[in-house]
């Protein structure tokens, strides 16, 4: 099992746009083979910082999503809204 956490800092005026985009794509991401869970978290103190938290059955499943045309399209729409470079971690539970 792979836990994937991605931190995204958005331009303050783009937060609403990002939320709309995420909500329109959430189900498709969640329906990718091997995706067991997908959540969107918002920072308590800085409302332009978000984290996606997802659980994948395997690294192969995660990579199948990450290298998909759907991901590339989603990322191309998300990235211009950033105020800072995204950070990502892939973790395993010990």
RATA-V120411 format. One record per residue. PHI is phi in degrees with one decimal (NA if undefined). OMEGA is omega as a letter, one per 20 degrees, with the letter a starting at -180 (none if undefined). D_FIRST is the distance of its C-alpha to the first C-alpha in whole Angstrom. Layout:
PHI_OMEGA_D_FIRST ; PHI_OMEGA_D_FIRST
This chain:
NA_r_0 ; -117.7_r_4 ; -102.8_a_7 ; -116.5_r_10 ; -121.0_r_13 ; -124.4_r_16 ; -98.7_a_20 ; -130.2_r_23 ; -109.1_a_26 ; -103.6_r_29 ; -61.4_a_33 ; -51.9_a_34 ; -79.2_r_36 ; -107.4_a_33 ; -58.1_a_30 ; -61.6_r_32 ; -61.9_r_31 ; -63.5_a_28 ; -59.1_r_27 ; -61.8_r_29 ; -59.5_a_27 ; -60.7_a_23 ; -63.9_r_25 ; -75.4_a_26 ; -112.4_a_23 ; -53.4_a_20 ; -64.0_r_20 ; -65.0_r_20 ; -61.3_a_17 ; -61.7_a_15 ; -84.0_r_17 ; -62.9_r_15 ; -55.5_r_13 ; 91.2_r_9 ; -85.1_a_10 ; -95.7_a_9 ; -158.5_r_11 ; -146.9_r_14 ; -133.9_r_16 ; -116.7_r_19 ; -116.7_r_20 ; -115.2_r_24 ; -59.6_a_25 ; -70.6_a_28 ; -99.0_a_30 ; -122.6_a_30 ; -75.0_r_30 ; -101.5_r_29 ; -109.4_a_26 ; -128.3_r_23 ; -130.2_r_19 ; -99.4_r_16 ; -125.1_a_13 ; -134.1_r_10 ; -120.5_a_7 ; -123.3_a_6 ; -63.8_a_5 ; -154.0_r_5 ; -64.9_r_8 ; -62.1_r_10 ; -63.9_r_10 ; -60.7_a_10 ; -66.6_r_13 ; -58.2_r_15 ; -68.5_a_15 ; -60.9_a_16 ; -102.4_a_18 ; -79.5_r_20 ; -62.5_r_23 ; -61.7_r_22 ; -62.4_a_20 ; -58.4_r_23 ; -66.0_r_26 ; -61.4_a_24 ; -65.5_r_23 ; -66.1_r_27 ; -86.5_a_28 ; -83.2_a_26 ; -54.9_r_27 ; -63.9_r_31 ; -85.9_a_30 ; -69.9_r_29 ; -100.6_r_31 ; -150.0_r_29 ; -63.1_r_26 ; -68.5_r_23 ; -123.2_a_20 ; -140.5_r_16 ; -133.8_r_14 ; -112.6_a_10 ; -126.3_r_9 ; -123.8_r_6 ; -81.0_r_8 ; -110.2_none_10
